[in-house]
Amino acid sequence: MNEIISIDNFSQINNVLDLVHDCWFDIEKIQFSEQDSILKLFFEEKKLFKFGKKKTGVLKVKNVISYKIKESEYVGIYDINRIGFDEKNKTLFIITGIPLNFFIKVSSFNISVHSS
């Protein structure tokens, strides 16, 4: 995997969103290492037409304390619409087109995108 971008300041989030917006992830494939404090979210682009190469990669969140996912629709696969960060509670959240509560508690903000 090659790192495309790494940010440690939420003001730079649009650089990450440019890479992952409208990509899809399967909540069953999320990997969390408590030992390394890293959460990996594997994503891929869903193409309407079969032209060109499909974008795939990993959104890596570092300094993770815990994460919580609560599904209301139980579809398992969700699109990335936005990424938010509550600085007071040090909680990153992924906003999807299909309703999903996805919260990632961190000790400090640091995320990166890697190609696969």
N, C-alpha and C positions, 0 to 999 in steps of 0.2 A: 504494500500500500504506500502510495506517495502522498505526503501532506500537501494540500493545496493552499490552505490558509489556517492560521491559528490566531485567535484574538483573546485578550484578557481584559477588554474594556467593552461594556455593552454598547457604547456609542458606535462601535464598528459592526454591529449585528447585521446591517444591510449587506455587507460584503459576504457574510455567510448565507443569508437568505437568498441572494442572487444565485447561489449554487444549489440550494436544497428546496426552494419553493416549488410546490406542486409535485414533489417527489413523494413516493409512498414508502411506508415501513410496516412491517409485521411485528406486532407486540410480542409474539412468541420468540422472535429472533433477537430481541434486545439482550445484550450481555452486560452484566454488572459484576465487577470485581471489587469486593469490599477491601481486599488486601491492597490493591493498587488505587482504590477510590476513583475508578474510571467506569463510565457507562458508555457503551457503544450502541448506536442506533444505526442499523444497516438500512440504506434506502436505495430505491431505484425509480427511474422515470418510467411512467406508463405512457407509451406512445400510441396515439390513435391510429397512426399509419406506420407501416414497417420501414420507413425510410430513415437512413442514418443509424448511427450507433446509439444504443440506449445508455443513458447516464446511470452509473451505479457507484456507490461509495459508502463511507461511514462518517456519521457525525459523532465525534468523540467529546464527551463532557468529562473534564478532569475535576478533581477535588470534591467528588461526590460523597455525601454523607449517607443519603438514602434517596429512594425515589418511590413514587406512588402512581399507579394507574388505576383509574376507575372507568370501566366501560358502561355505557348505557345502551348502546346499540348492538354490542357483541358481534361486530363484523371482523375484528382481528387485524384488518389492514386499513391504515389511515394515511391521509395525505398531510404533508407539512404545509401549513398556510402561513403561520407567523411563529416567531419565538419571542417570548417576553421574559423579563427579569424583574423580580420584586427585590430591590436592593435591601430594604429594611429586614426582610425575612430570609434573604440570600436564597431565593427560590427561583429557579428557571422553570418556565412552563412552555409547552409546545401547544400551539393552537392549530386545530385541524378543521377541515371542512365538515367532517362527520363528527358529531359530538363525542368528546373524549376528555377526561380529566387526567392530565399527565404533568406531574410536578416532580422536579428534581432539586433536592436540597443540597447546597454546596457550601463549602467553607470559604471559597473565593471563586470568582467568575473566570473560567478558562474553557473555551471550546475550540475545536478544530474540525476541519473537513478533510477527508482523505479519499483519494480515488481508489477504486479496486480493479 
